[in-house]
């Protein structure tokens, strides 16, 4: 069904929407831990539950960590290195480790068709990024297609809360929610995020997983090469 208003803005999630994020984060984590252990010896990193428990502990100490994931990662390193003296050495290792992590975190490979789709769509629409992650789209050549990029750090909140969209309205003059399409992979953080505000969404479902939510499933696609034609047929 076509929208009653003209679409002016298309916003995009990044991780697992423009690229496959898990292998990137895994490599970044391995390389960072290797660097730290080369400096201080073996560390017990724990499993996912240990990570989540430590995250909750850190958020209680500093609520901003809930949306500042770069600070979260640094503070996890700092906790694991609490025994390292003096503090100046510990802080130096933390900063160097985070630099390694964030650089590796940007060694991405776009899904097929992403750059061509962004190039084509940017000729017709304003494009923006709304992400919970800490990837900086302007470190990539394709960042030139985006007018703005809003992370949880800028929003001081995380999707599916509305702060990202509220900040997006500050970036584009004279625009309403029903003139926006949001594109993302996550059924809650992206699709519910948009749905709660009456914003149209397109679900990138690369792996053809089942829809698990009680609210209405949006139009889905699994190939970026199809996206410009999908938007043309539905909204132009």
C-alpha positions in Angstrom: 0.0 0.0 0.0 1.4 3.4 -0.9 1.7 6.1 1.6 -0.6 9.1 1.4 2.4 11.5 1.6 5.5 11.6 -0.5 8.5 9.8 1.0 11.3 12.3 1.7 13.7 10.4 4.0 15.0 6.9 4.2 16.8 5.8 7.3 19.0 2.7 7.7 20.3 0.5 10.4 23.9 -0.6 9.9 25.0 -3.8 11.6 23.4 -6.9 9.9 21.5 -4.6 7.5 24.3 -3.2 5.4 26.8 -5.9 6.4 27.1 -9.2 8.3 28.3 -8.0 11.7 29.0 -11.2 13.7 32.2 -12.2 11.9 33.5 -8.6 12.1 32.9 -8.3 15.9 34.3 -11.8 16.5 37.5 -11.0 14.7 37.8 -7.6 16.5 37.3 -9.3 19.8 39.9 -12.1 19.1 42.5 -9.6 17.9 41.9 -7.2 20.9 42.1 -10.0 23.5 45.3 -11.3 21.9 46.9 -7.9 22.1 45.9 -7.5 25.8 47.1 -11.0 26.7 50.4 -10.3 25.0 50.8 -7.3 27.4 49.6 -8.8 30.7 49.3 -12.6 30.3 46.3 -14.9 30.3 42.9 -13.4 31.2 39.7 -15.2 32.1 37.2 -13.5 29.8 34.1 -15.6 30.7 31.2 -16.4 28.5 28.2 -14.4 27.2 26.4 -14.6 30.6 29.5 -13.3 32.3 29.6 -10.4 29.8 25.9 -9.6 30.3 26.3 -9.7 34.1 29.3 -7.4 34.0 27.4 -5.1 31.7 24.6 -4.8 34.1 27.0 -4.2 37.0 28.7 -1.4 35.0 25.4 0.2 34.1 24.5 0.4 37.8 27.7 2.2 38.4 27.3 4.5 35.3 23.9 4.5 33.6 25.3 6.2 30.4 27.0 2.8 29.6 23.6 1.5 28.6 23.8 3.6 25.4 27.6 4.4 25.2 28.9 1.0 24.0 32.4 2.3 23.4 32.6 3.3 27.0 31.1 -0.1 27.9 33.9 -1.9 26.1 36.6 0.2 27.7 35.2 -0.3 31.1 35.1 -4.1 30.6 38.8 -4.0 29.6 39.4 -1.8 32.7 37.7 -4.3 35.0 39.6 -7.2 33.5 42.8 -5.3 34.0 42.1 -4.0 37.5 45.2 -5.8 38.9 47.5 -4.0 36.5 49.6 -1.3 38.2 50.3 1.5 37.9 46.9 2.9 36.8 48.6 4.9 34.0 49.8 1.6 32.4 46.3 0.1 32.8 44.7 3.1 31.1 47.3 3.0 28.3 46.6 -0.7 27.6 42.8 0.0 27.7 43.0 2.9 25.1 45.4 0.9 22.8 43.1 -2.1 23.0 40.1 -0.1 22.2 41.8 1.5 19.2 42.6 -2.0 17.9 39.0 -3.1 18.5 37.4 -0.1 16.8 39.7 -0.3 13.8 38.9 -4.0 13.3 35.2 -3.2 13.9 35.3 -1.1 10.7 36.8 -3.9 8.5 33.4 -4.6 7.0 32.2 -6.1 3.7 29.0 -4.8 2.4 26.2 -7.1 1.3 26.0 -7.4 -2.5 24.1 -4.5 -4.0 24.3 -2.2 -1.0 26.5 0.5 -2.5 24.6 0.6 -5.8 21.3 0.8 -4.0 22.5 3.7 -1.8 23.9 5.6 -4.8 20.6 5.2 -6.7 18.4 6.1 -3.7 20.5 9.1 -2.7 19.5 10.7 -6.1 15.9 10.7 -5.1 15.8 10.8 -1.2 17.6 12.1 1.8 19.4 9.2 3.4 20.3 8.8 7.1 21.7 6.3 9.6 20.0 5.2 12.9 22.2 2.7 14.7 22.6 1.3 18.2 26.2 0.5 17.3 29.5 2.4 17.2 30.4 2.0 13.6 31.1 5.4 12.0 29.6 5.3 8.5 31.8 8.3 7.5 34.9 6.1 7.7 33.7 4.4 4.6 33.5 5.8 1.0 29.7 5.1 0.9 29.2 7.4 3.9 29.0 10.2 1.3 25.4 9.1 0.5 24.2 9.9 4.0 23.1 13.3 5.2 23.4 12.3 8.9 24.2 9.4 11.2 22.8 9.0 14.7 24.1 6.4 17.1 23.0 5.6 20.6 25.7 7.8 21.8 24.2 10.8 20.0 20.6 9.8 20.9 21.6 9.1 24.5 19.2 6.1 24.2 18.9 2.9 22.2 16.4 1.6 19.7 13.5 0.7 19.9 13.1 3.8 22.0 12.2 6.9 19.8 15.1 9.2 20.5 16.9 8.3 17.2 13.9 9.4 15.2 13.4 12.5 17.2 17.0 13.5 16.5 16.5 12.6 12.8 13.7 15.2 12.6 16.2 17.8 13.8 18.4 16.9 10.9 15.8 17.3 8.1 13.6 20.4 7.9 9.8 20.2 7.4 9.4 16.4 7.6 6.9 14.2 9.3 7.1 10.6 10.5 4.8 9.5 7.6 7.3 10.8 5.1 10.0 8.4 6.4 10.9 4.8 5.6 13.1 2.9 8.0 15.1 -0.1 6.8 16.6 -2.6 9.1 17.1 -6.3 10.0 15.9 -6.4 13.7 12.3 -7.2 14.3 12.2 -5.2 17.6 15.0 -2.6 17.4 14.1 -1.6 13.8 10.6 -2.7 12.9 8.9 -2.2 16.2 11.0 1.0 16.6 9.4 2.5 13.5 6.0 0.9 13.9 5.4 2.6 17.3 5.7 6.0 15.6 3.6 5.2 12.5 6.7 5.1 10.3 6.8 2.8 7.3 9.5 0.1 7.5 11.1 -2.4 5.2 12.5 -5.5 6.8 15.8 -6.8 5.5 15.5 -10.6 6.0 18.6 -12.0 4.4 18.3 -15.4 6.1 14.6 -15.8 5.5 13.8 -16.2 9.2 10.2 -16.4 10.5 8.4 -13.3 11.7 7.9 -13.8 15.5 6.1 -10.6 16.5 2.5 -10.0 17.3 2.4 -6.7 15.4 2.0 -6.7 11.6 4.9 -7.9 9.5 6.2 -5.2 7.1 7.2 -5.8 3.5 10.4 -7.8 3.5 13.3 -8.2 1.1 16.4 -10.3 1.1 18.5 -8.7 -1.7 19.8 -5.2 -1.8 19.9 -5.4 -5.5 16.0 -5.4 -5.4 15.6 -2.5 -3.0 15.5 0.5 -5.4 12.8 -1.2 -7.5 10.8 -2.2 -4.4 10.8 1.4 -3.2 9.9 2.7 -6.6 7.0 0.3 -7.0 5.6 1.0 -3.5 6.2 4.7 -2.9 6.7 6.5 -6.2 
